[in-house]
Amino acid sequence: MTPTQKKPANVGALRSSPIHGIQPISDVPQLLDIDVVEKDPTNPGATSESLRYGRREPSISDSYDIIGRIIYPIIVCQHTDDEKRARGIVLNIDGHGRWDQAKRRNETQVWAIVYPPLNLEQRICLRQTLGAAQESFDAVSVMKDLELLANERGLDVTNAANIDVLLRDLPEKVRKYRDDVLMLTRWDPDSAAMLGESYKKGSKVIGLDKVRGMTRIVDALSDHHPALYQQLGGDNGVTKRLANMYVEKKFSTGSRSQEAIRKVASAVRELEDGNPLVKRFFGEELDHAVLAPFAKTRGSAPKDITSLCQELVSLLVVANADNLDAAERRTLTALNTMITSLLK
């Protein structure tokens, strides 16, 4: 260790990790039949839908073309199931991309460093540690592993102190997600399955930056409309609605979703407690355009309905229906629904 390098502050905790001191069954890699390697279904690196995997696949493919084979061994452990272990089946812990590349290149064998059977707690800690040494998992994948780890240790992940316990013997690249992990514990579990960057599920993937923004909406509702927040089911109920609104494109009409989310959070803070529009927005899961005009803008005061309508009329007078795009039509339709309902 050079004079400029420092030991991590929690080195004692790191050395108490359940994988500290574990050794492979041999000091040299083993050549295994490729079909005896089984994916661990709990491993966030095992899915071919992982965006992390998608980013790394081209470089793995290039290195294979240049060198002509897979150089770095994959990391496996002997299977925890007695019958499968007797047949030589192993669980893949690290190196899914390399294993997949070899499989697609019609390789029949792969080099592997083989560990003895590892329990789920040990497999989680080992894959997170090895992953952090390459491209670390994102916060949502870390959260999934921490939930599994919490179940193994009998801990509640909604408790901040327990999150610290779970993270303390994992690498710094994993520990840095502490605040995001705590944020994710507030989200409805079914909705959280759609969140984050690791799992690509078509239009239903929600980036973590959007999750942070929508969590600010939850905070604004809790702070400024506490009765409605409780009525909607608190964190769990509100996040479930917001996730559904996001995948239903309620934050995408006529605006970047990030900006729309910011405006909704601002409007919820600006509108007074008990405002019926806020209740309707969440209760009926309306388009963001309903609340956007009430967002606080830098250097300007909120406008009344008359001045807003005058501005809208000035835009509509010169608008051409044939030139409206789909987002503009959805925005106008949502506005028309609100006006019609208001004037009944």
C-alpha positions in Angstrom: 0.0 0.0 0.0 1.5 3.3 -1.1 1.5 6.4 1.3 -1.3 8.0 -0.8 -3.6 4.9 -0.4 -5.8 4.7 2.7 -7.5 1.7 4.2 -11.3 2.0 4.3 -12.7 3.4 7.6 -14.7 0.3 8.2 -11.9 -2.2 7.5 -12.9 -4.1 10.7 -16.4 -4.6 9.4 -15.2 -5.7 6.0 -13.1 -8.3 7.6 -16.1 -9.7 9.4 -17.9 -10.4 6.1 -19.3 -13.9 5.8 -17.0 -14.4 2.8 -13.8 -13.2 4.5 -11.2 -16.0 4.1 -13.2 -18.3 1.9 -11.0 -20.3 -0.4 -11.6 -22.1 -3.8 -11.3 -25.8 -3.8 -8.2 -25.5 -5.9 -5.5 -22.8 -6.5 -5.8 -23.3 -10.2 -8.9 -22.8 -12.5 -10.8 -25.9 -13.4 -12.0 -26.8 -17.0 -15.7 -27.5 -16.7 -18.3 -28.7 -19.3 -20.2 -25.5 -20.1 -23.6 -27.2 -19.5 -22.8 -28.0 -15.8 -22.9 -24.3 -15.0 -26.3 -23.3 -13.7 -27.5 -19.7 -13.4 -28.3 -18.6 -9.9 -31.9 -17.3 -10.2 -31.3 -14.9 -7.3 -28.4 -13.2 -9.1 -29.2 -9.8 -10.7 -26.4 -10.5 -13.2 -28.1 -13.6 -14.6 -30.8 -11.9 -16.6 -30.2 -11.3 -20.3 -32.5 -8.2 -20.0 -29.9 -6.5 -17.8 -28.8 -3.1 -19.2 -25.6 -3.6 -17.3 -25.0 -6.8 -19.2 -26.0 -5.1 -22.5 -23.4 -2.4 -22.0 -20.6 -4.9 -21.3 -21.5 -7.5 -24.0 -19.8 -5.7 -27.0 -16.5 -5.4 -25.1 -16.6 -9.1 -24.1 -17.3 -10.0 -27.7 -14.5 -7.9 -29.0 -12.0 -9.4 -26.5 -13.0 -12.9 -27.7 -12.5 -11.9 -31.3 -9.1 -10.4 -30.6 -7.7 -13.2 -28.3 -9.7 -16.1 -29.7 -11.1 -17.4 -26.4 -12.3 -16.4 -22.9 -9.3 -15.5 -20.8 -10.6 -14.8 -17.3 -12.2 -17.7 -15.6 -15.8 -17.4 -14.4 -16.5 -17.8 -10.7 -18.7 -20.6 -9.5 -19.5 -22.6 -6.4 -20.4 -26.2 -6.0 -24.2 -26.6 -5.9 -26.0 -26.4 -2.6 -28.4 -29.1 -3.7 -26.9 -32.5 -2.7 -28.2 -34.4 -5.8 -27.0 -31.7 -8.2 -23.7 -31.4 -6.5 -23.2 -35.1 -6.9 -23.7 -34.7 -10.6 -21.0 -32.0 -10.7 -23.5 -29.1 -11.2 -22.2 -25.7 -10.1 -23.8 -22.3 -9.6 -22.5 -19.3 -11.5 -21.6 -16.4 -9.2 -19.6 -14.1 -11.5 -18.9 -14.1 -15.2 -22.4 -14.5 -16.7 -21.3 -12.4 -19.7 -18.2 -14.5 -20.4 -20.2 -17.8 -19.9 -22.9 -16.5 -22.3 -20.3 -15.5 -24.9 -18.6 -18.9 -24.8 -22.0 -20.6 -25.1 -23.0 -18.6 -28.1 -19.6 -19.3 -29.7 -20.4 -23.0 -29.4 -17.7 -23.6 -26.8 -18.2 -26.9 -24.9 -16.0 -26.1 -21.9 -15.2 -23.1 -19.8 -12.5 -22.3 -17.3 -13.8 -21.6 -13.8 -12.5 -20.9 -10.3 -14.6 -23.3 -8.2 -15.6 -22.6 -4.6 -17.2 -25.1 -2.2 -21.0 -24.8 -1.7 -21.8 -21.2 -0.5 -25.1 -20.3 1.2 -27.2 -17.5 -0.2 -25.7 -14.9 2.2 -22.2 -15.8 1.0 -23.2 -15.8 -2.7 -24.7 -12.3 -2.4 -21.7 -10.9 -0.7 -19.3 -12.5 -3.1 -21.1 -11.4 -6.3 -21.5 -7.8 -5.0 -17.8 -7.7 -4.1 -16.7 -9.1 -7.4 -19.2 -6.9 -9.3 -17.9 -3.7 -7.6 -14.4 -4.5 -8.8 -15.8 -4.3 -12.4 -19.0 -2.4 -13.2 -21.0 -2.3 -10.0 -24.7 -3.2 -9.9 -27.1 -0.2 -9.8 -29.1 0.7 -6.8 -32.2 -1.4 -7.7 -30.1 -4.5 -8.1 -28.3 -3.8 -4.8 -31.7 -3.4 -3.2 -32.9 -6.8 -4.5 -29.8 -8.4 -3.1 -30.2 -6.6 0.3 -33.8 -7.8 0.6 -32.6 -11.3 0.1 -29.7 -10.7 2.6 -32.1 -9.2 5.1 -34.4 -12.2 4.9 -31.4 -14.5 5.5 -30.4 -12.4 8.6 -33.9 -11.7 9.8 -33.7 -7.9 9.4 -36.3 -5.3 8.2 -35.0 -3.3 5.2 -37.3 -0.4 6.0 -35.1 0.4 9.1 -32.2 2.6 8.2 -30.0 1.1 10.9 -30.5 -2.4 9.4 -29.5 -1.1 5.9 -26.3 0.1 7.4 -25.8 -3.3 9.0 -26.4 -5.0 5.6 -24.0 -2.6 3.7 -21.2 -2.5 6.2 -19.3 -5.6 4.9 -19.8 -4.7 1.2 -17.5 -2.7 -1.0 -17.6 1.1 -1.1 -19.1 1.1 -4.7 -22.1 -0.7 -3.1 -22.2 1.3 0.1 -22.5 4.5 -1.9 -26.0 3.6 -2.8 -27.2 3.8 0.8 -29.5 6.9 0.3 -31.0 5.4 -2.9 -31.6 2.1 -1.2 -33.3 3.8 1.7 -35.4 5.7 -0.8 -36.4 2.5 -2.6 -37.6 0.9 0.7 -40.4 3.5 0.7 -41.7 2.3 -2.7 -44.5 -0.2 -3.2 -42.7 -3.6 -3.8 -44.6 -4.4 -7.0 -43.9 -0.9 -8.4 -40.2 -1.2 -7.4 -40.0 -4.3 -9.7 -40.4 -1.8 -12.6 -37.8 0.6 -11.3 -34.2 1.2 -12.0 -31.7 0.6 -14.7 -30.8 -3.1 -14.5 -33.9 -4.7 -15.7 -35.2 -3.7 -19.1 -38.9 -4.3 -19.4 -39.9 -2.4 -22.5 -41.8 0.9 -21.8 -42.2 0.0 -18.1 -38.6 0.6 -17.1 -38.3 3.6 -14.8 -34.9 5.2 -14.5 -33.6 5.9 -11.0 -33.4 9.6 -11.7 -37.2 9.6 -12.3 -37.7 7.6 -9.1 -35.8 10.3 -7.2 -38.1 12.9 -8.8 -41.3 11.1 -8.0 -40.1 10.5 -4.4 -40.0 14.3 -4.1 -43.7 14.3 -5.2 -44.4 11.9 -2.3 -42.5 14.1 0.1 -44.4 17.2 -1.1 -47.7 15.4 -0.7 -46.8 14.2 2.8 -45.6 17.6 4.0 -48.3 19.8 2.4 -51.4 17.5 2.1 -51.0 15.1 5.0 -54.6 14.0 5.2 -54.7 13.1 1.4 -51.3 11.4 1.8 -52.7 9.1 4.5 -56.0 8.6 2.6 -54.0 7.4 -0.5 -52.1 4.8 1.6 -48.9 6.7 2.6 -45.7 5.9 0.8 -46.8 2.5 -0.4 -50.1 3.7 -1.9 -48.8 6.9 -3.4 -45.7 5.3 -5.0 -47.9 2.6 -6.5 -50.1 5.3 -8.2 -47.1 7.3 -9.4 -45.5 4.3 -10.9 -48.7 3.4 -12.7 -49.1 7.0 -13.9 -45.5 7.0 -15.2 -45.9 3.8 -17.3 -49.3 5.1 -18.6 -47.4 8.1 -20.0 -49.1 10.7 -17.6 -45.7 12.5 -17.2 -44.8 12.4 -20.9 -47.4 14.6 -22.8 -45.9 17.7 -24.3 -42.9 17.7 -22.0 -39.8 15.7 -20.9 -40.9 13.4 -18.1 -38.2 14.7 -15.8 -39.4 18.2 -16.2 -43.1 17.2 -15.8 -42.3 15.3 -12.6 -40.4 18.4 -11.2 -43.4 20.7 -12.0 -45.9 18.3 -10.3 -43.8 18.2 -7.2 -43.6 22.0 -7.2 -47.4 22.4 -7.8 -48.2 20.0 -4.9 -46.0 22.2 -2.7 -47.6 25.4 -3.9 -51.3 24.4 -3.8 -53.0 24.7 -0.4 -53.8 21.8 1.8 -57.3 20.4 0.8 -57.1 21.7 -2.8 -59.6 19.5 -4.7 -57.4 19.6 -7.8 -54.6 17.8 -6.0 -57.0 15.2 -4.7 -58.4 14.7 -8.3 -54.9 14.5 -9.8 -53.9 11.6 -7.6 -57.3 10.0 -7.1 -58.0 9.8 -10.8 -54.4 9.6 -11.9 -54.6 12.5 -14.3 -52.1 13.9 -16.8 -49.3 16.1 -15.4 -50.7 19.0 -17.5 -53.4 19.4 -14.9 -51.0 20.5 -12.2 -48.1 21.9 -14.3 -49.5 25.5 -14.5 -49.4 25.8 -10.7 -45.7 25.0 -10.4 -43.6 27.7 -9.0 -41.5 29.4 -11.7 -38.4 31.5 -11.0 -39.1 35.2 -10.8 -42.9 35.0 -11.4 -46.0 34.6 -9.3 -48.7 32.0 -10.0 -51.2 33.2 -12.6 -54.9 33.1 -12.3 -57.3 31.2 -14.6 -58.2 34.2 -16.7 -54.6 35.1 -17.6 -53.7 31.4 -18.3 -56.7 31.0 -20.6 -55.8 34.2 -22.4 -52.3 32.8 -23.1 -53.8 29.5 -24.2 -56.3 31.2 -26.6 -53.4 33.1 -28.2 -51.6 29.8 -28.9 -54.7 28.0 -30.1 -55.8 30.8 -32.5 -52.7 30.2 -34.7 -52.5 26.4 -34.1 -53.3 24.0 -37.0 -55.1 20.8 -36.1 -53.3 19.0 -38.9 -49.9 19.8 -37.4 -50.6 18.7 -33.8 -48.4 15.7 -32.8 -49.6 12.9 -30.6 -48.3 14.4 -27.3 -50.0 17.7 -28.0 -53.3 16.0 -28.8 -53.1 14.0 -25.6 -52.4 17.2 -23.6 -55.3 19.1 -25.2 -57.6 16.1 -24.6 -56.7 16.0 -20.9 -57.3 19.7 -20.6 -60.6 19.5 -22.4 -61.7 16.7 -20.0 -60.8 18.9 -17.0 -62.6 22.0 -18.4 -65.7 20.0 -19.3 -65.8 18.4 -15.8 -65.3 21.8 -14.1 -68.1 23.5 -16.0 -70.7 20.8 -15.5 
